[in-house]
Amino acid sequence: MEIQPQHLTLSRLLQGRLFSIPDYQRGYSWTSSERTDLFDDIDNVFKQGQEASHFMATIVCLHRSRKVAGPEEFELVDIVDGQQRITTLIILLNAIKNSLDENNENEKYVRRDISELLIKIQDDSLLLLNTNQDTKHYFSNYIRNGDTPPPNTGETLSERNMLEAIRECENFVQIWENGSRTTLDLYSCIRNRLSFILHAISEEKVVYTVFEVLNSRGLEVLWLDRLRSILMGKAFELPNANNQQLISELHNVWKNIYITIGLDAQMLTDPLRYAGTLYQSSTPARLLSERDAVAVFRQNAKKASDIRKMAKWLLDVCEAYGKIIKNARQKAVTQITQARLLAVAIQLRTDLSMEKANRLLTSWEKISFRIYGLLRYDSRFAVGSFVRLSWRVINEKLVESNILKEMKSLGEDYSVAENLSFLKKQNYYENWGEELRYFMFRYEEYLTNLSDAKVLNEQWERIWSVSVAKSIEHIAPQSKWAGTTKHSLGNLLILPPDLNSRLGIKSPKEKKDAYRQTGLLAAIDVAEAIEEADRGRWTKKVVEKRTDELLKWAVSEWDE
């Protein structure tokens, strides 16, 4: 196959083309780190003088058709690779346009020039770039109207990244203007001194070959994206590869995969590793790397049914993983990846009733938190045991009783009761985070069950919705506690967001009414303990007593 690339400035790259990012591509994923690198590149090339230029990236596009709008004719292309950089540069161009003064004749002309580039004057429905996975239209609303909502309003990772990009591009333009350089200098530099290699391809089946060639030359690509390209390429290589049904199915599956990824960046890596590990024909001893998972799928992609099955399997794994991490309680159980693999395997068993699956996940919570949460074992422990059991749950279709038996066996060497001296000495503030929130949530459940009450879901939804640091309360303020028990379990509470900061350095006696008002039973218990203490003093002895009570409950809850 002969590839005939074009070396173009940004101005020539954007001229006469309308770009789209297909739904089956990943959404906008650049973070501040990549954008900072881009801004630094622009700064550096400007400082080198007018003769300098900077090569930015390779862009791979698929020609779709041509569109006539008034006297203009545009080439409609899908961006297959390079969409992150192009999207960011277009946002930056719009930020430049917004900063230009319409009362200045030169700036007014450039402002109009950029406007007509980004939104075609012949038809305002024609944007230079149509993005994907932007259901709230943040990108198009910014290009058309200059809307800049706060980044935290985005509902997906892609949307939040997009809003961060808008904010950072506008800030970059302001910083540029605060120096001795003009905005027109910035526009000229971006337009004329940044260059690209464009591969414009007419046949979709050729796209994936080009992608592989570029990747073999060191192009940095997510393994998830690489797998999509491999499977699409394999689909086109099959006999009767012009069968558009398979291609259409793959496009739809990948669109749903990227939608499922949602707000969690970890979903770009873990589900691929899980899918490859569970897809193997023999029992694995460890989790596969992303590279090895892709190799498993590549080796097994021999016919259309294989490719269809693997794509659907990856989507199923993504959805199962998504259910775990969207459940605040289950997500907090552990960050240890082989333990999460077992939870995902259970979720994938759609043949199990909801009642059976819930019993299995309850057992998984108990064992996983006992090993990795309470007893603090790291990711090196019990790797093979969790991975093998996960594989058997899927490939041997173990029944509920056997899975429960295997999980009990997996956790039998780890006892809370036998490690009480270790647990009493732990720093639960600096060494824990999600583990502390999960522990206290489970304790709140225990107290409500004792009193035939209900967990205050509204309060806990607020607690789960923020970073755990905003909810951890030192009953005796850190700044006023010199003892070794300052960060022990007995001196800590989980409160609704930021209540701890509002209570500040007040004494426990001054805090107790606020604790009661939360309605949380654990906080009410602490308020009563403060009242019962000698003159309301929260002493080392009181803290140690509460620590012992909590650990005694932990033994009854997590040991078999």
N, C-alpha and C positions, 0 to 999 in steps of 0.2 A: 504494500500500500504506500503510495506517495503522498506525503503531507507537504503542502505549500503554505507555510506561515507568512503572515504579513507583519512587518515591524511598524507600529503606528504610535503617534502621540495620542494622548487622551482626546484631544480635539478631533483628530481624524477617526479615532475609534468610535466616538459617539455620533459622528456626523452621518446622517442618512439611515440610521438604524433605530429600531424600537426593540428594547430588550424585555424579555420575560424570564422569570425564574419558575420552572415547572413545579407543580404541586408535589411531584415525587422526589424533589430535591430537599435537602435539609434547609430549614429556615435560617434567618440571620443569626449567626453564632459568634461573631467577633466580640471580644471583651475589651476592656480598657487597655490591656497589654498590647494587643494587636493594633489598636488604634493609635496608641502612643508611638509604636514603631513607625506607623505611617506618617504621623505628624513629624517625627524626627527626620524621616527620609526627605520630607518636603523642606524642612528647615535646612538640612545639610546641602541639598542641591541648590537652594537659593543662595546660600553663603558662598558656594563655589564659583559664582559668576554666571553671566548670561550664556556663555558657551557650554556650560555643563548641562548634562541630562542624567536621568536616573531610570534604569530599567526596573519596572515595578512587579510584573507578573506575566504569566502565560494565561490567556483567556481562550477557553474552548466554547464555541457557539454552534448551535444546530440551526441551520436555515430552515424556516418554516414556509414563508410565503412573502409576497410583496403587497404593500397597501398604498393606494393612491389617495392622498388627502389634499384637495385643491390642486395647486400646481406642483406639489411635492410628491415624491415617491419614496417610501421607506421599506427597508428590508426588515422583516419581522424575524427575530432570532431568539432561541432559548439559550440562556447561559447555562452551560453544563459544568464548567469549572471557572472559578474566578469571581463568583457572584458576591462574595463577602467584600472584596476590595472595591468592586464596581459600585455596590450599594453604598459603601461608606463614602466614596468619592462624590457620588451624586448628592448625598446628604450634605457633604462639605460644600459643594457648589451652591446648594440652596442656602446654606448658612451665610456664604459670601454674598449672595444676592440680597438676603434680608438685611445685611449690614450696610449696603450701599445707599448713598444719599441721592434721592430723586431730584433734589434741587441743584446738584452738581452735574453739569452737562456731561462730563466724561463718565461719571459713575452711573448716571441715568441711562446712558447708551449701553454700558456693560450689563446693567441690571436687566434691561430689556433683552439683551443678547442671551443671558442665562435663562431668563423666563421662557424664551422661545425655544431654547434647547430642551428644557425640562418638561414643558407642556406645549404641545404643538398648537400654534395659533389657529391652524385650519380647523381643529377639532379638539376642544379641551378635554375630551375623554381619552386623548392619546397622550399618555405619559411616556417619557423616555424609558422608564423602567417600571414594570409591574412586578411587585414582589409576591412571595407566597407566605402562607401561614401568618397572615396579618389580618385576622378577622375583624379587628376594630379599626382597620384602615389608618393606622398611625402614620405609616410612610406617606401614603397618598394625601392625607390631610395636612401633613407637614409641607409637602411639595406645593400643594394648591393654596393652603390657607396660612401656613406658618405655625400651625398648632404644635405646642410643645408640652404635653401632659407630663407629670412627674413619672420617673421610671417605674416606681412601685405600683403604678396603675395597670401595668401590663399583666395579663393573665397567663402568659406562657413565657418560657425562657427566651424564645425568639423575640417576642414583643418587648420584653424588658431590655434585652440587648439593643433593640432598635431605638427605644426611647433614651437609653444611655448614650447611644451614638449621636443622636440629635443634640443632646445636652453638651456632650464633649466637643462636637464639631463647632457648635456656636461659641463655646468657651475658647476653643483654639483660635477662631477668627478674632475674638475680642483681645486675646493675648497678643496676637500678631499686630493688631492695630495699636496696641499700647507701646510697641517698640517704634523704631525709626522707619519701619516698612509700612507701605500702604496696602489696603485691601486689593487694589488693582495689581500690585506686585504679586500678591498671593494668587490671584486668579490667573495671571499670565504664567506664573511658574507651574501651576497645576495643569493648565491647558496645553502648554507647549513644551514643557521640559520633563514631563513624566511619560515614559514610553512603555509599550506592551507588545507582546507577541500574540497575534490573533490567529487562531485556527478556526476558520469558518467552514463548516462541513455541511453537506447537503443530505447525507444519508445517516439516519440514526445509528445503524449498525456499525458505521465507521467510528462514531463518537467514542465507543467503549474501547476500541483498539487504540485510538489516540490517547485516551485516558490512561491505559495500561502502559503505553510507550513513555508518556511523560512521567508516570509514577515510577517506572523503572530507572528514570534518570534523577530520582531524588525529590520529586514533588511531594510536599507534605500533605497527606490526605488522611482523614479519619478512617480507621479500618471499617467502620460501618458503611461509610460512603464507598470505600473500595469494594466491599462485598456487593453492594448494589450494582456497581459497574461490572463486576465479574459475572454476576448472574444474568444481567442484561446482555452482556457480550456472549455468554454461553447460549442464551436463548436465540440470538441471531445466528449463531453458528450451526444450529440444529438443522437437519433436513426439513424442508417446508418452513423455514424460518420466517417466511413472509406472513405466517399466521399471526395476525394482529391481536387475536384474542389473548394469547399468552403474554404478549408485550403489554397489552392494556391491563391485564390482571396484575402484572408486576408493578406497573406504574401506580395502580391503586393501592397495592399492599404497602409500597414504600411511602406513599402519601400518608397512610394511616400509621405507619411506624413513626414517622417524624411528628405527627400530631400527638401520638401517645407519649412521646418523650416529654412533652409539656415543659414543666418548670425545673426538672431535675437534670442537671448536667451529667450526673453519674449514669443516667440511662443511655448516654452515648457509648458507654463502654461495657458495663456489667451485663446487660441482656445479651449482647453478642457473645461474651465469654460463656454465659450460662447456656445459651442455645447450642453452641458448638460442643460444649462438654456433655450435655445431655443427649446430643444427636449421635455421638460415637457408637459404634457397634459393639465395643467391648468396655468392660467396667473400668473407669478411669481412677487414678490414684490422686489426682490433683485437678484443680481448675485450669482449663486451657487459657493461654494468653489470647489476646485479640488476634494476633498473627496466626496462631495455631488454629483458632476457631475458624478463621477465614479459610485456612488450608483444608480443614475437614469439609467444609461446604464446597469448595472448589473441586476436590477429589470426587465428590458424590454427585456433582451436577452433570449427569450423563444423558438424561433425556428430559422431555418437557415435564413429565409428571414429577421428576426429582426436583426440578427447579421450582415448580409451583409449590410442592410440599415444603421445601426448605424456606421459601419466602414466607409462607403462611406460618410455619413453625416459629420463625423469628418474630413475627408479629404477635403470635400467641404468647411467647416468652416476654416480650415487651409489655403486653397488657397485664400479664400475671405479676410481673415485677412492679408495674405501675400501681396495682391494687395494694401491694405491700407498702410501698413508700407513700401512698396517698392516705393510708391509714396511720394517723399520727402515733397511735399506740404501738403498732407493729414496727413502724419505722424506727421508733426509739429503742426497741429491744436491743439491737446491736448493729454496728457498722461492719462487722466482720463478714466478709463476702461469702465464705463457704457456708456460714450459717444461714445467710439470706437465700442462698441457692436452695436449701432444703425447703424453706417457706414457699419459694416460687414453684418448686416441683409439686408441692401439695396443691397450690392454686391451679396448676396445670391439669390436675386430675379432675376433669369435668364430669367423669363418671361417678365420682363420690357425691353423696348428698351434701347439702349445705351443713346439716347437723354434724356429719362425720368430718367434713373438712374443718369446721370450727373446733371440734374436739382435738384434731391433729394439730391445728395451729396453736391452740392453747398449750398443748404439750410442748410444741416447738418453742414457744415463748419461755416456758419454764426452764427448759434445758439450756437454751441459748443464753438467756440472761444469767443463769447460775454460773455458767462457765466463763463467759466473756464480759459480763457486767459485774456481778458481785465479786467473783474470784479473780477478775482482771487478767485472765490469760489472753495472750495476744494472738494475732492471726496465724502464727506458726503451729498452734495447738489444734489437734483433732481435725486437721485438713482432710486427710484421706477418709476418715470415718464419715464426715458430713458429705463429702463429694460422692463416695460410693453409695451411701444410703439414698441420696438424691437421685442418682442415676437409676437405682433399682426401683424407686418409687415410680419412675416414668417407664422404664423399659421392661421391668418384670411385673408391673401392675400389682404391686403388693397390696393386700387388703388392709383395712384399717387396723385390725388387731395386730397384724405383723409389723406395721409401721410403728405403732405405739410401743410394741415390744422392742423393736430395734432402737427407737429413740431413748427408751428407758435404759437400755444397755449402753448406749453411747454416753449417757450422763452419769453412770453409776460411780465412776471414779472421782467425781467432783462433789464434795460435800460442804455445805455452808457451815454446819455445826462443827466440823473438824477444823475450820479456819476462822473461828470467832476472834482469836487473839490478833490475827492479821487484819480482820475487818475493823476491829476497834481502833486500830492505829492509822487507818486510812485518812488521807486528806480528800474529803468528799467534795470540796469546792473547786480545787485546782485540778484534780485528777478525773473528776466526773463532769458530766454535762447532761447530755440526753439520758444517761443512766440514772442520774439523780431525779430528773423529771419523771422518768418511767417508774422508778421505785416509789416516789411519792404519790403518783397517780394510782398505782396498785394499792398503796396503803390507804388512800382515800376510798377506794372501792371497798376495801376490807371494813373500814369504819362504817361506811354507809350500809353495808350488808348486816352489820351487827345491830344497827339502829332501825332497820327496815326503811331507811330513807333512800334517796336516789342521788347519784353523783350529779353535781351541778354542772350540766353539760355546757351551759353558756360560759361559765367561768373557765372551764377547762378548754373550751374552744379558743378563748382568748389566750390562755397560757400556751397552748400548742402552737398558736399562730405566730409567735415571735421567737427570737433567739432565746435560748434557755437562760442566758446571762441576765435578761431583763426580768426574770421571775425568781431567781434564787435570793432568798432572804437570810441574812445572818440575824438570828434572834438577839444575841448580844453583838452590837456593832463591831466590825473588825478593828476599827481604830481605837476602841476602848477595851479590847480583850487581849491580854498579854499571855494567856495560858496556851498550852499545847493543844487544847481542845477547840480552838477557835473555828477550825474547818471540819470538825468532826460531825458525824451524822446528826447527833442530838442538838446541835446548834443551828441546824439549817431547816428551812421551810421552802415550799414553792407557793408563791403568791401570784395573784393576777398581775399582768404586765405593769412594771414601773412603780407598783405600790411600795416595793422595798426602797426605791430611791426617794420616794416622797416621805417615807418614814425616817430616812436619813440616819442620823446618829442618836436618835432618841433611845432612851433606855427601854428594856423589855417591859417594864411597868407602864411606860407611856405608850407602848405599842399595842398592848393587849386588847383595847377596845376596837382598834382597826382590824386586828386579827378576827375578832368575833364578827365584825360586819361583813367579812368576805363570805360567810356562810359555809366555808370549807371546814369540815370536821377536824382535820388535823390541826388547822390553825386555831380552832376553838379549844381543842385539847391543850395546846400550848398556852393559850390565854388562861385557862384554868390552872395549869401547872405553875404559871407565874404567880397567880393569886395565892396558891397553896404554899409557895416557897416562903421561907423566912423573910418577912418584910419585903416580899416581892423581888428578892434578889435572885438573879439568874446566875448561879454559881457553877463552878466546875463540877461539883457533886451532882447538881441538878442535870447538867448536860450529860454527864456519864450515865445517869439513871435513864434518861430518855434514849440515849444511844443503845443501852442494853435492851430496852423495851422494843425498839425498832428491829434490832438484830434477832431478838427472840422470835418476833413475828416473821422475819425473813427466813429463819430456819423452818418454821411451820409451813411457810408458803412455797419455798423453792426446793427444799430437800424432799426426797421421796417419802 
